[in-house]
Amino acid sequence: MKITAEVRDYAAKMTDNEKKALNLQAGLASSTSDRAGADASADADISFEQIREKGMQEMSRKYEEMGSELYLSESGEKREPID
């Protein structure tokens, strides 16, 4: 039972991005195991590529909303790069 409690604690601390990635991996694994052959993995690749593209578009939009600045402070103000 200690392992179960540790897994629950770990899951509770996961970020939203980690949860999405885990769900994506689980979905791809189940879709490829449900169907046999190369067709299933090709379908999974297409789905992954579509999801990846959507994520890139979302992050591009967020970048533009933040003023297209790469270096921002925690408060969102422009700052100089740290080199």
C-alpha positions in Angstrom: 0.0 0.0 0.0 3.0 2.3 0.5 3.7 2.2 -3.2 0.1 3.2 -4.0 0.4 6.2 -1.7 3.7 7.2 -3.3 2.2 7.0 -6.8 -0.8 9.1 -5.8 1.5 11.7 -4.2 3.6 11.8 -7.3 0.6 12.1 -9.6 -0.8 14.9 -7.4 2.4 16.9 -7.9 2.5 16.5 -11.7 2.1 19.7 -13.8 -0.6 20.0 -16.4 1.9 19.5 -19.2 3.2 16.3 -17.6 -0.3 15.0 -17.3 -1.1 15.8 -20.9 2.1 14.1 -22.1 1.3 11.0 -20.0 -2.3 10.9 -21.4 -0.9 11.3 -24.9 1.5 8.4 -24.4 -1.3 6.2 -23.0 -3.6 7.1 -25.9 -0.9 6.3 -28.5 -0.1 3.0 -26.7 -3.7 1.9 -26.6 -4.4 2.8 -30.2 -1.4 0.9 -31.5 -2.1 -2.2 -29.3 -5.8 -2.3 -30.3 -4.9 -2.6 -34.0 -2.1 -4.6 -35.6 0.4 -3.8 -38.2 2.0 -0.6 -39.6 -1.4 1.1 -40.2 -1.9 1.5 -36.5 1.5 3.1 -35.9 1.0 5.4 -39.0 -2.4 6.5 -37.5 -0.7 7.2 -34.2 2.1 9.2 -35.9 -0.5 11.4 -37.7 -2.4 12.0 -34.4 0.9 12.9 -32.7 1.9 15.3 -35.5 -1.5 17.0 -35.3 -1.3 17.4 -31.6 2.3 18.7 -31.8 1.3 21.2 -34.5 -1.6 22.5 -32.4 0.7 22.9 -29.4 3.3 24.8 -31.5 0.5 27.1 -32.8 -0.7 27.7 -29.2 2.8 28.6 -28.0 3.4 30.9 -31.0 0.2 32.7 -30.2 1.2 33.0 -26.5 4.6 34.3 -27.5 3.1 37.0 -29.7 0.6 38.0 -26.9 3.6 38.5 -24.6 5.1 41.0 -27.1 7.3 38.6 -29.0 10.1 39.0 -26.4 12.2 36.0 -25.5 13.5 37.4 -22.2 10.8 38.4 -19.7 11.0 38.8 -16.0 8.6 36.8 -13.7 6.3 39.8 -13.8 6.2 39.7 -17.6 8.3 42.8 -18.2 11.1 42.9 -20.8 14.6 42.2 -19.4 18.1 41.8 -20.7 19.4 38.2 -21.4 21.5 36.6 -18.8 24.7 35.4 -20.3 
